[in-house]
Amino acid sequence: MHGVRVGDVEVAYDRAGQGPPLVLAHGATSDSRLFRWQIEDLADAFTVVAWDEPGAGRSSDVPPSFGLADYAHCLAAVIEDVGLGPAHALGLSWGGTVVLELYRLHPRLVRTLLLVDAYAGWKGSLPAAEVRSRIEGAERMLAVPAEEFAPTVPGLFAGQPSAEAVRLLSVMSADTRRQSMRTQLTVMAEADQRDLLPGIAVPTLLLWGELDVRSPVESVARAFLEAIPEATLVVLPGVGHLSNIEAPEPFNRTVREFCRSRS
């Protein structure tokens, strides 16, 4: 495990392999373990860096005032700590919002963007009624007694996930911290990054599960494709929101080919 301190926040990350840096930013109610299949497979060609975002995994808690820019500054500190120059920055789901903000605030640290089943913030990608519904669902999860708190997000898979994937998600869910989740979801609900998209000047891969109901291809991914000048959309057939777990082989192959061609 590696780590870097940003103000009062300690940020932990894993690092494996050699080559151009490929930084992986996970989604909500998870941590770096979400990318175990990517770390194992891609370390032969890249320096794979998977962080535990502030408030998750082995990283320290975040104050309630923590904002999207704070997450982005912390991810920038990780890339600088790795010390290999601009990175291929991959963000899955909420992690996509974080890497977009990284690009806004620290463009010199980003070689390419890989947005996976992502959002330009909920406000920036979803209808207002859907945002309200998700906020209400999150509030119900956060309102349960501490001994019952085990947040689960609906609609992550198109099919039946493997037993190993179920165990992994269960463990990460059990490790989710209530206050960190509240802070993160508040930031996510309010974020709207549509203004950023037309100005993105690095190659961008949009990698989506065909049957993603959390961030649908036809609305969210297509909006990214229309707005980002150098965007390429790849849709993985038959899989949902966590395409990296549901279809790791085509997912990893697509990431490998995109990053290699732009390293």
C-alpha contacts under 8 A as a table, 3 or more apart, distances in Angstrom:
res1	aa1	res2	aa2	distance
1	M	12	A	6.77
1	M	13	Y	5.96
1	M	14	D	5.14
1	M	15	R	7.34
2	H	12	A	5.70
2	H	13	Y	5.22
2	H	14	D	5.97
2	H	15	R	7.31
3	G	10	E	6.83
3	G	11	V	5.41
3	G	12	A	4.28
3	G	13	Y	5.88
3	G	78	V	7.74
4	V	10	E	5.96
4	V	11	V	5.35
4	V	12	A	6.68
4	V	77	A	7.02
4	V	78	V	6.50
4	V	81	D	6.93
5	R	8	D	6.99
5	R	9	V	5.74
5	R	10	E	4.49
5	R	11	V	6.06
6	V	9	V	5.22
6	V	10	E	6.36
6	V	11	V	7.45
6	V	74	C	6.28
6	V	77	A	7.18
9	V	54	P	6.98
9	V	59	S	7.62
9	V	60	S	5.82
9	V	61	D	7.19
9	V	62	V	7.00
10	E	54	P	7.38
10	E	59	S	5.57
10	E	60	S	5.30
11	V	51	W	7.51
11	V	52	D	6.74
11	V	53	E	6.69
11	V	54	P	5.99
11	V	58	R	7.61
11	V	59	S	4.70
11	V	60	S	6.67
11	V	74	C	7.22
11	V	78	V	7.72
12	A	51	W	6.03
12	A	52	D	5.60
12	A	53	E	7.62
12	A	57	G	7.99
12	A	58	R	5.84
12	A	59	S	5.07
13	Y	32	S	7.46
13	Y	49	V	6.69
13	Y	50	A	5.57
13	Y	51	W	4.00
13	Y	52	D	5.76
13	Y	78	V	7.72
14	D	32	S	7.58
14	D	48	V	7.96
14	D	49	V	5.62
14	D	50	A	5.27
14	D	51	W	6.24
15	R	47	T	6.72
15	R	48	V	5.62
15	R	49	V	4.57
15	R	50	A	6.66
16	A	39	I	6.95
16	A	43	A	5.75
16	A	47	T	5.68
16	A	48	V	5.28
16	A	49	V	6.72
17	G	42	L	7.89
17	G	43	A	4.17
17	G	44	D	5.83
17	G	45	A	7.13
17	G	46	F	5.88
17	G	47	T	4.65
17	G	48	V	6.23
18	Q	21	P	7.95
18	Q	43	A	6.62
18	Q	44	D	6.85
18	Q	45	A	6.47
18	Q	46	F	5.16
18	Q	47	T	4.40
18	Q	48	V	7.76
19	G	45	A	5.71
19	G	46	F	4.17
19	G	47	T	5.02
20	P	45	A	7.65
20	P	46	F	5.05
20	P	47	T	5.71
20	P	84	L	7.17
20	P	87	A	7.01
20	P	88	H	7.84
20	P	263	S	6.95
21	P	46	F	5.76
21	P	47	T	4.57
21	P	48	V	5.96
21	P	49	V	7.05
21	P	84	L	6.55
21	P	85	G	7.70
21	P	86	P	7.41
21	P	87	A	4.92
21	P	88	H	6.22
22	L	46	F	6.20
22	L	47	T	5.97
22	L	48	V	4.88
22	L	49	V	6.05
22	L	87	A	5.63
22	L	88	H	4.69
22	L	89	A	6.12
22	L	90	L	7.26
23	V	48	V	6.02
23	V	49	V	4.66
23	V	50	A	5.91
23	V	51	W	7.81
23	V	79	I	7.66
23	V	87	A	6.44
23	V	88	H	6.10
23	V	89	A	4.98
23	V	90	L	5.93
24	L	32	S	7.87
24	L	35	F	7.56
24	L	48	V	7.51
24	L	49	V	6.08
24	L	50	A	4.76
24	L	51	W	6.74
24	L	89	A	6.44
24	L	90	L	4.95
24	L	91	G	6.00
24	L	92	L	7.92
25	A	32	S	7.61
25	A	50	A	6.50
25	A	51	W	6.37
25	A	52	D	7.97
25	A	53	E	7.51
25	A	89	A	7.78
25	A	90	L	6.09
25	A	91	G	4.61
25	A	92	L	6.29
25	A	95	G	4.80
25	A	96	G	7.27
25	A	98	V	7.57
25	A	99	V	7.36
26	H	30	S	6.61
26	H	31	D	5.92
26	H	32	S	6.41
26	H	34	L	6.69
26	H	35	F	7.63
26	H	51	W	7.77
26	H	52	D	7.82
26	H	53	E	7.75
26	H	91	G	6.28
26	H	92	L	5.45
26	H	93	S	7.27
26	H	94	W	7.17
26	H	95	G	5.02
27	G	30	S	6.07
27	G	31	D	7.42
27	G	91	G	7.71
27	G	92	L	5.63
27	G	93	S	5.14
27	G	94	W	4.69
27	G	95	G	4.95
27	G	96	G	7.99
28	A	31	D	7.94
28	A	93	S	7.68
28	A	94	W	6.17
28	A	95	G	7.81
28	A	181	M	7.51
28	A	184	Q	7.69
29	T	56	A	7.88
29	T	151	P	7.08
29	T	152	T	7.77
29	T	172	M	6.65
29	T	173	S	5.62
29	T	176	T	5.61
29	T	181	M	7.14
30	S	33	R	7.43
30	S	34	L	6.43
30	S	56	A	7.11
30	S	57	G	7.66
30	S	169	L	7.33
30	S	172	M	5.21
30	S	173	S	6.54
30	S	176	T	7.14
31	D	34	L	5.93
31	D	51	W	7.28
31	D	52	D	5.07
31	D	53	E	6.96
31	D	56	A	5.89
31	D	57	G	5.44
31	D	172	M	6.87
32	S	35	F	5.89
32	S	36	R	7.48
32	S	50	A	5.26
32	S	51	W	5.42
32	S	52	D	5.22
32	S	57	G	7.31
33	R	36	R	5.29
33	R	168	L	7.77
33	R	172	M	7.90
34	L	168	L	7.69
34	L	169	L	7.85
34	L	245	I	7.82
35	F	38	Q	5.17
35	F	39	I	6.12
35	F	50	A	7.27
35	F	244	N	7.43
35	F	245	I	7.92
36	R	39	I	5.19
36	R	40	E	6.22
37	W	40	E	5.39
37	W	41	D	6.25
37	W	244	N	7.74
37	W	245	I	7.34
37	W	248	P	6.63
38	Q	41	D	5.23
38	Q	42	L	5.70
38	Q	43	A	7.99
38	Q	244	N	7.64
38	Q	248	P	7.40
38	Q	252	N	6.40
39	I	42	L	5.66
39	I	43	A	5.88
39	I	48	V	6.14
39	I	49	V	7.96
39	I	50	A	7.80
40	E	43	A	6.14
41	D	44	D	6.98
41	D	252	N	7.32
42	L	45	A	5.85
42	L	46	F	6.17
42	L	48	V	7.01
42	L	252	N	7.13
42	L	256	R	7.15
43	A	46	F	5.11
43	A	47	T	6.01
43	A	48	V	5.78
45	A	256	R	7.98
51	W	78	V	7.93
52	D	55	G	7.83
52	D	56	A	5.48
52	D	57	G	5.27
52	D	58	R	6.36
52	D	59	S	5.86
53	E	56	A	5.45
53	E	57	G	7.46
53	E	59	S	6.56
53	E	71	Y	7.40
53	E	75	L	7.83
54	P	59	S	5.35
54	P	60	S	5.92
54	P	61	D	6.18
54	P	62	V	6.11
54	P	71	Y	7.04
54	P	74	C	7.76
55	G	59	S	5.88
55	G	60	S	5.48
55	G	61	D	4.20
55	G	62	V	5.36
55	G	177	R	7.15
55	G	180	S	5.15
55	G	181	M	7.85
56	A	59	S	5.68
56	A	60	S	7.28
56	A	61	D	7.39
56	A	175	D	7.90
56	A	176	T	6.67
56	A	177	R	7.26
56	A	180	S	7.47
57	G	175	D	7.17
57	G	176	T	7.86
61	D	180	S	6.56
62	V	66	F	6.26
62	V	180	S	6.21
62	V	183	T	7.95
63	P	66	F	5.53
63	P	180	S	7.98
63	P	183	T	7.95
64	P	179	Q	7.49
64	P	180	S	7.79
64	P	183	T	5.68
65	S	183	T	7.68
66	F	70	D	6.08
66	F	71	Y	7.69
66	F	183	T	6.99
67	G	70	D	5.22
67	G	71	Y	6.69
67	G	187	V	6.23
68	L	71	Y	5.25
68	L	72	A	6.36
68	L	98	V	6.92
68	L	101	E	7.15
68	L	187	V	6.23
68	L	191	A	7.85
69	A	72	A	4.99
69	A	73	H	6.08
69	A	101	E	6.69
69	A	102	L	7.83
69	A	105	L	7.71
70	D	73	H	5.09
70	D	74	C	6.23
71	Y	74	C	5.20
71	Y	75	L	6.34
71	Y	98	V	6.58
72	A	75	L	5.12
72	A	76	A	6.17
72	A	98	V	5.78
72	A	99	V	6.88
72	A	101	E	5.75
72	A	102	L	4.64
72	A	105	L	7.44
73	H	76	A	4.98
73	H	77	A	6.26
73	H	102	L	6.97
73	H	105	L	7.76
74	C	77	A	5.01
74	C	78	V	6.48
75	L	78	V	5.09
75	L	79	I	6.47
75	L	102	L	7.13
76	A	79	I	5.16
76	A	80	E	6.21
76	A	102	L	6.69
76	A	106	H	6.93
76	A	109	L	7.13
77	A	80	E	5.05
77	A	81	D	5.99
78	V	81	D	4.96
78	V	82	V	6.26
79	I	82	V	5.20
79	I	83	G	6.57
79	I	84	L	7.73
79	I	85	G	7.55
79	I	86	P	7.60
79	I	87	A	7.11
79	I	109	L	7.20
80	E	83	G	5.06
80	E	84	L	7.61
80	E	85	G	7.30
80	E	109	L	7.94
84	L	87	A	7.78
85	G	109	L	6.62
86	P	108	R	6.51
86	P	109	L	4.14
86	P	110	V	4.86
86	P	111	R	5.07
87	A	109	L	6.13
87	A	110	V	5.07
87	A	111	R	5.08
87	A	112	T	6.95
88	H	110	V	6.21
88	H	111	R	5.23
88	H	112	T	4.77
88	H	113	L	6.07
88	H	114	L	7.27
88	H	259	C	6.93
89	A	99	V	6.37
89	A	110	V	6.35
89	A	111	R	7.38
89	A	112	T	6.17
89	A	113	L	5.07
89	A	114	L	6.01
90	L	95	G	7.74
90	L	96	G	6.96
90	L	99	V	6.94
90	L	113	L	6.02
90	L	114	L	4.40
90	L	115	L	5.96
90	L	116	V	7.24
91	G	94	W	7.25
91	G	95	G	4.15
91	G	96	G	3.75
91	G	97	T	7.20
91	G	98	V	7.01
91	G	99	V	5.78
91	G	114	L	6.34
91	G	115	L	5.35
91	G	116	V	6.01
91	G	118	A	7.18
92	L	95	G	4.72
92	L	96	G	5.07
92	L	115	L	6.30
92	L	116	V	4.57
92	L	117	D	5.97
92	L	118	A	5.65
93	S	96	G	5.39
93	S	97	T	7.31
93	S	115	L	7.90
93	S	116	V	6.28
93	S	117	D	5.23
93	S	118	A	3.94
93	S	119	Y	6.25
93	S	215	S	7.89
93	S	241	H	7.77
94	W	97	T	5.24
94	W	98	V	6.68
94	W	118	A	6.29
94	W	119	Y	6.61
94	W	121	G	7.51
94	W	188	M	7.08
95	G	98	V	4.96
95	G	99	V	6.31
95	G	118	A	7.27
96	G	99	V	5.22
96	G	100	L	6.15
96	G	114	L	7.84
96	G	115	L	5.30
96	G	116	V	6.64
96	G	117	D	7.89
96	G	118	A	4.98
96	G	119	Y	6.22
96	G	120	A	7.48
97	T	100	L	5.17
97	T	101	E	6.36
97	T	118	A	6.89
97	T	119	Y	5.80
97	T	120	A	5.51
97	T	121	G	5.71
97	T	188	M	7.81
97	T	193	Q	7.98
98	V	101	E	5.18
98	V	102	L	6.17
99	V	102	L	4.70
99	V	103	Y	6.22
99	V	113	L	7.51
100	L	103	Y	5.11
100	L	104	R	6.37
100	L	113	L	7.85
100	L	120	A	7.56
100	L	193	Q	7.82
101	E	104	R	4.86
101	E	105	L	6.20
101	E	193	Q	7.97
102	L	105	L	5.35
102	L	106	H	5.46
102	L	107	P	6.98
102	L	110	V	7.92
103	Y	106	H	5.22
103	Y	107	P	4.45
103	Y	108	R	7.91
103	Y	109	L	7.58
103	Y	110	V	6.29
104	R	107	P	6.06
104	R	196	L	6.99
106	H	109	L	5.74
106	H	110	V	7.36
107	P	110	V	5.42
108	R	111	R	7.72
110	V	113	L	7.05
110	V	202	V	7.84
111	R	202	V	6.62
111	R	203	P	7.88
111	R	263	S	7.97
112	T	202	V	5.41
112	T	203	P	5.23
112	T	204	T	5.85
112	T	259	C	7.71
112	T	262	R	7.71
113	L	202	V	6.99
113	L	203	P	6.51
113	L	204	T	4.65
113	L	205	L	6.29
114	L	204	T	5.66
114	L	205	L	4.65
114	L	206	L	6.08
114	L	207	L	7.18
115	L	118	A	5.67
115	L	204	T	7.38
115	L	205	L	6.14
115	L	206	L	5.02
115	L	207	L	6.23
116	V	206	L	6.00
116	V	207	L	4.77
116	V	208	W	5.74
117	D	206	L	7.75
117	D	207	L	6.51
117	D	208	W	4.97
117	D	209	G	6.78
117	D	212	D	7.32
117	D	215	S	5.84
117	D	216	P	7.89
117	D	221	A	7.62
117	D	241	H	5.83
117	D	242	L	7.53
117	D	243	S	7.79
118	A	215	S	6.51
118	A	220	V	7.96
118	A	221	A	7.92
119	Y	122	W	6.21
119	Y	124	G	7.22
119	Y	125	S	5.70
119	Y	215	S	7.02
119	Y	220	V	7.05
120	A	123	K	7.61
120	A	124	G	5.03
120	A	125	S	5.57
120	A	191	A	7.12
120	A	192	D	5.84
120	A	193	Q	4.95
120	A	194	R	6.31
121	G	124	G	4.99
121	G	125	S	6.16
121	G	188	M	5.39
121	G	189	A	6.52
121	G	190	E	6.96
121	G	191	A	4.32
121	G	192	D	4.99
121	G	193	Q	6.31
122	W	125	S	5.23
122	W	126	L	5.41
122	W	131	V	6.33
122	W	188	M	5.86
122	W	189	A	4.99
122	W	190	E	6.85
122	W	191	A	6.24
122	W	192	D	6.93
123	K	126	L	5.84
123	K	127	P	7.39
123	K	128	A	6.98
123	K	131	V	6.81
123	K	188	M	7.87
123	K	189	A	5.87
123	K	190	E	5.76
123	K	191	A	5.66
123	K	192	D	5.13
124	G	191	A	6.46
124	G	192	D	3.93
124	G	193	Q	5.84
124	G	194	R	5.84
125	S	192	D	7.53
125	S	220	V	5.84
126	L	130	E	6.31
126	L	131	V	6.39
126	L	220	V	7.54
127	P	130	E	5.32
127	P	131	V	6.42
128	A	131	V	5.08
128	A	132	R	6.26
129	A	132	R	5.13
129	A	133	S	6.21
130	E	133	S	4.99
130	E	134	R	6.22
131	V	134	R	5.19
131	V	135	I	6.20
131	V	189	A	6.62
132	R	135	I	5.12
132	R	136	E	6.17
133	S	136	E	5.15
133	S	137	G	6.20
134	R	137	G	5.00
134	R	138	A	6.09
135	I	138	A	5.06
135	I	139	E	6.16
135	I	185	L	7.77
135	I	189	A	7.29
136	E	139	E	5.09
136	E	140	R	6.36
137	G	140	R	5.18
137	G	141	M	6.41
138	A	141	M	5.07
138	A	142	L	6.15
138	A	185	L	7.75
139	E	142	L	5.02
139	E	143	A	6.03
140	R	143	A	5.16
140	R	144	V	6.91
141	M	144	V	6.03
141	M	149	F	7.09
141	M	150	A	7.92
141	M	151	P	6.11
142	L	149	F	7.21
142	L	151	P	7.97
142	L	178	R	6.56
142	L	182	R	7.41
144	V	148	E	6.16
144	V	149	F	6.03
145	P	148	E	5.40
145	P	149	F	6.35
146	A	149	F	5.19
149	F	174	A	7.77
149	F	178	R	7.76
150	A	173	S	5.74
150	A	174	A	5.40
150	A	176	T	7.47
151	P	173	S	5.84
151	P	174	A	7.60
151	P	176	T	7.46
152	T	173	S	6.82
153	V	156	L	6.88
155	G	158	A	7.36
155	G	212	D	7.65
155	G	213	V	6.17
155	G	214	R	6.33
155	G	240	G	7.61
155	G	241	H	7.24
156	L	212	D	7.45
156	L	213	V	7.77
156	L	214	R	7.18
156	L	240	G	6.03
156	L	241	H	4.88
156	L	242	L	5.77
157	F	160	Q	6.99
157	F	161	P	6.80
157	F	212	D	7.50
157	F	239	V	6.56
157	F	240	G	4.55
157	F	241	H	5.92
157	F	242	L	6.30
157	F	243	S	7.89
157	F	246	E	7.08
158	A	211	L	5.97
158	A	212	D	7.05
158	A	238	G	6.76
158	A	239	V	5.09
158	A	240	G	4.52
158	A	241	H	7.70
159	G	238	G	7.96
159	G	239	V	7.04
159	G	240	G	7.74
161	P	165	A	6.09
161	P	166	V	6.51
161	P	246	E	6.59
162	S	165	A	5.16
162	S	166	V	6.33
163	A	166	V	5.06
163	A	167	R	6.20
164	E	167	R	5.16
164	E	168	L	6.19
165	A	168	L	5.06
165	A	169	L	6.17
165	A	245	I	7.07
166	V	169	L	5.27
166	V	170	S	6.08
167	R	170	S	5.06
167	R	171	V	6.21
168	L	171	V	5.24
168	L	172	M	6.28
169	L	172	M	5.15
169	L	173	S	5.93
170	S	173	S	5.07
170	S	174	A	6.17
171	V	174	A	5.15
171	V	175	D	6.42
172	M	175	D	5.09
172	M	176	T	6.43
173	S	176	T	5.22
176	T	180	S	7.79
176	T	181	M	7.12
177	R	180	S	5.39
177	R	181	M	6.09
178	R	181	M	5.19
178	R	182	R	6.26
179	Q	182	R	5.03
179	Q	183	T	6.25
180	S	183	T	5.18
180	S	184	Q	6.09
181	M	184	Q	5.06
181	M	185	L	6.01
182	R	185	L	5.34
182	R	186	T	6.11
183	T	186	T	5.24
183	T	187	V	6.33
184	Q	187	V	5.23
184	Q	188	M	6.15
185	L	188	M	4.87
185	L	189	A	5.96
186	T	189	A	5.30
186	T	190	E	6.39
187	V	190	E	5.39
187	V	191	A	6.08
188	M	191	A	5.32
192	D	195	D	7.79
193	Q	196	L	5.45
193	Q	197	L	7.01
194	R	197	L	5.54
194	R	198	P	7.98
195	D	198	P	6.99
196	L	199	G	5.74
196	L	200	I	6.80
197	L	200	I	5.53
197	L	224	F	7.34
197	L	227	A	5.69
197	L	228	I	5.19
198	P	227	A	5.22
198	P	228	I	5.02
198	P	229	P	6.34
199	G	228	I	7.26
199	G	229	P	7.71
200	I	228	I	6.15
200	I	229	P	6.89
200	I	230	E	7.80
201	A	229	P	7.15
201	A	230	E	7.02
202	V	230	E	6.71
203	P	230	E	5.11
203	P	231	A	6.19
203	P	262	R	7.88
204	T	228	I	7.75
204	T	230	E	5.97
204	T	231	A	4.61
204	T	232	T	6.31
205	L	231	A	5.78
205	L	232	T	5.06
205	L	233	L	6.14
205	L	234	V	7.49
205	L	258	F	7.39
206	L	221	A	6.90
206	L	224	F	7.81
206	L	225	L	7.60
206	L	231	A	6.82
206	L	232	T	5.87
206	L	233	L	4.59
206	L	234	V	6.13
207	L	233	L	6.09
207	L	234	V	5.04
207	L	235	V	6.00
207	L	236	L	7.47
207	L	251	F	8.00
208	W	212	D	7.37
208	W	217	V	6.68
208	W	221	A	7.34
208	W	233	L	7.66
208	W	234	V	6.39
208	W	235	V	4.87
208	W	236	L	6.07
208	W	240	G	7.97
208	W	241	H	7.53
208	W	243	S	7.03
209	G	212	D	5.24
209	G	217	V	7.51
209	G	235	V	5.73
209	G	236	L	4.94
209	G	237	P	6.46
209	G	238	G	7.01
209	G	239	V	4.83
209	G	240	G	4.72
209	G	241	H	5.90
209	G	242	L	7.56
209	G	243	S	5.52
210	E	216	P	7.90
210	E	217	V	6.52
210	E	235	V	5.60
210	E	236	L	5.58
210	E	237	P	5.06
210	E	238	G	5.75
210	E	239	V	5.74
210	E	240	G	6.40
211	L	216	P	7.27
211	L	217	V	7.77
211	L	237	P	7.50
211	L	238	G	6.00
211	L	239	V	5.43
211	L	240	G	4.72
211	L	241	H	7.49
212	D	215	S	5.77
212	D	216	P	5.22
212	D	217	V	6.91
212	D	239	V	6.86
212	D	240	G	3.97
212	D	241	H	4.60
213	V	216	P	5.23
213	V	240	G	6.91
213	V	241	H	6.92
214	R	241	H	6.30
215	S	219	S	7.85
215	S	220	V	5.97
215	S	221	A	7.65
215	S	241	H	7.05
216	P	219	S	5.68
216	P	220	V	5.62
216	P	221	A	6.84
217	V	220	V	5.62
217	V	221	A	4.66
217	V	222	R	6.25
218	E	221	A	6.25
218	E	222	R	5.48
219	S	222	R	5.59
219	S	223	A	6.09
220	V	223	A	5.20
220	V	224	F	6.45
221	A	224	F	5.12
221	A	225	L	6.21
221	A	233	L	7.59
222	R	225	L	4.90
222	R	226	E	6.19
223	A	226	E	5.25
223	A	227	A	6.20
224	F	227	A	5.19
224	F	228	I	5.91
224	F	231	A	7.73
225	L	228	I	5.73
225	L	229	P	7.84
225	L	231	A	5.69
225	L	232	T	6.91
225	L	233	L	6.78
226	E	229	P	7.62
228	I	231	A	5.53
236	L	239	V	6.43
236	L	243	S	7.55
236	L	247	A	7.85
236	L	250	P	7.45
236	L	251	F	7.59
239	V	242	L	7.78
239	V	243	S	5.93
239	V	246	E	6.26
239	V	247	A	6.93
240	G	243	S	5.77
240	G	246	E	7.39
242	L	245	I	5.66
242	L	246	E	6.23
243	S	246	E	4.95
243	S	247	A	5.51
243	S	248	P	7.06
243	S	251	F	6.93
244	N	247	A	5.73
244	N	248	P	4.90
244	N	251	F	5.72
244	N	252	N	7.56
245	I	248	P	5.41
247	A	250	P	6.05
247	A	251	F	6.04
248	P	251	F	4.94
248	P	252	N	5.80
249	E	252	N	5.31
249	E	253	R	6.12
250	P	253	R	5.00
250	P	254	T	6.04
251	F	254	T	5.31
251	F	255	V	6.32
252	N	255	V	5.11
252	N	256	R	5.97
253	R	256	R	5.09
253	R	257	E	6.14
254	T	257	E	5.30
254	T	258	F	6.14
255	V	258	F	5.27
255	V	259	C	6.09
256	R	259	C	5.41
256	R	260	R	5.94
257	E	260	R	5.26
257	E	261	S	6.13
258	F	261	S	5.44
258	F	262	R	6.56
259	C	262	R	5.18
259	C	263	S	5.96
260	R	263	S	5.28
